[in-house]
Amino acid sequence: MTDQKVKIIVNPNADLGRAWQSSADLRKIVEQYIDADWSGTVFPIHAKDLAVRAGEEGYDLVIAVGGDGTIHEIVNGLMQIPKERRPKLGIIPYGSGNDFAHAVGVDSRPSYAIRQIFTGKPRPIDIGKLLHGNSEVEYWSNALGIGFDATVVERFQQMKRLRGFAAYMTAVLQTLASRIVSPHMRIETDQESWEDDIFMLVACNGSREGGGFLIAPEARPDDGVLHYAWIEKVSRPMILRILPEVMKGTHERFPQVRIGEFKRMRISSDQPLFMHTDGEVYAGYGSDIRDIEIEIIPGAIEIVS
């Protein structure tokens, strides 16, 4: 048992709309440990609002029931709360990819993940921060992608029947069949700088995205740095050679691929950037964001798993 004040935030649309019913089946397990308060999201970014309110109301622990998008919203809410009063985070995975849950060692089985939360010890994890313009700030927990994989995310979100890795792979193939834009970008980090035409750039706090693409094999959400994988403009046949290696995390062997780490990164592009944060489209068609900064906030949130 625990005397913590716990808020559980459920995204009922996760798991193709099955998360609300599935999470209801888990209530008996939760009740073995604590009398928690439950809330369901009813509109986009509602999870963020609920997380902010939980912090303001003095909750000790906020549990996300959903996928990477739900965690993304809750993290953005928790980051609005001063660190000394910021609730800890727990995760019960009900998403398509559950990449961040995997990164922090959460069991893929929800009933086991619950027990991890109530028997585990909190530990600090890093969070990524995206800035553009004078005041626009977005936090992200797992990955920030620019270019090809952001386009894949947009197509992935349109999938209604497929889920998980199969849906992501279908979106990859659909994106490959369409026109691919490769903007010219200049990159400056706290360690290096370069410029080139880009096919894809992914900044990573966790090691994988898309339910299994091992983008940055060395990335850990508690190592104090962010990792990146860059693929320069390449032909479609070369893309088809590289992508299977990305699934295994062996893509660094190609000369068109660059992998490294950083604490701060500044990006300038000659074209608008198409971006996703944690599998949610952040800057899509019609956006005119061309200059951004990315940085890490070490030990920003305590995770219990």
Stockholm file with secondary structure:
# STOCKHOLM 1.0

chainA/1-305         MTDQKVKIIVNPNADLGRAWQSSADLRKIVEQYIDADWSGTVFPIHAKDLAVRAGEEGYDLVIAVGGDGTIHEIVNGLMQIPKERRPKLGIIPYGSGNDFAHAVGVDSRPSYAIRQIFTGKPRPIDIGKLLHGNSEVEYWSNALGIGFDATVVERFQQMKRLRGFAAYMTAVLQTLASRIVSPHMRIETDQESWEDDIFMLVACNGSREGGGFLIAPEARPDDGVLHYAWIEKVSRPMILRILPEVMKGTHERFPQVRIGEFKRMRISSDQPLFMHTDGEVYAGYGSDIRDIEIEIIPGAIEIVS
#=GR chainA/1-305 SS CCCCCEEEEECTTHHHHTHHHHHHHTHHHHHTTCCCEEEECCSTTHHHHHHHHHHHTTCSEEEEEECHHHHHHHHHHHTTSCGGGCCEEEEEECSSSCHHHHHTTCCSSHHHHHHHHHHSCEEEEEEEEEEETTTEEEEESSEEEEEHHHHHHHHHTTCSSCCHHHHHHHHHHHHHTSCCCCCEEEEEESSCEEEEEEEEEEEESSSCBTTTBCSCTTCCTTSSSEEEEEEESCCHHHHHHHHHHHHHTCGGGSTTEEEEEESEEEEEESSCCCEEETTEEEECTTCCCCEEEEEEEEEEEEEEC
#=GC SS_cons         CCCCCEEEEECTTHHHHTHHHHHHHTHHHHHTTCCCEEEECCSTTHHHHHHHHHHHTTCSEEEEEECHHHHHHHHHHHTTSCGGGCCEEEEEECSSSCHHHHHTTCCSSHHHHHHHHHHSCEEEEEEEEEEETTTEEEEESSEEEEEHHHHHHHHHTTCSSCCHHHHHHHHHHHHHTSCCCCCEEEEEESSCEEEEEEEEEEEESSSCBTTTBCSCTTCCTTSSSEEEEEEESCCHHHHHHHHHHHHHTCGGGSTTEEEEEESEEEEEESSCCCEEETTEEEECTTCCCCEEEEEEEEEEEEEEC
//
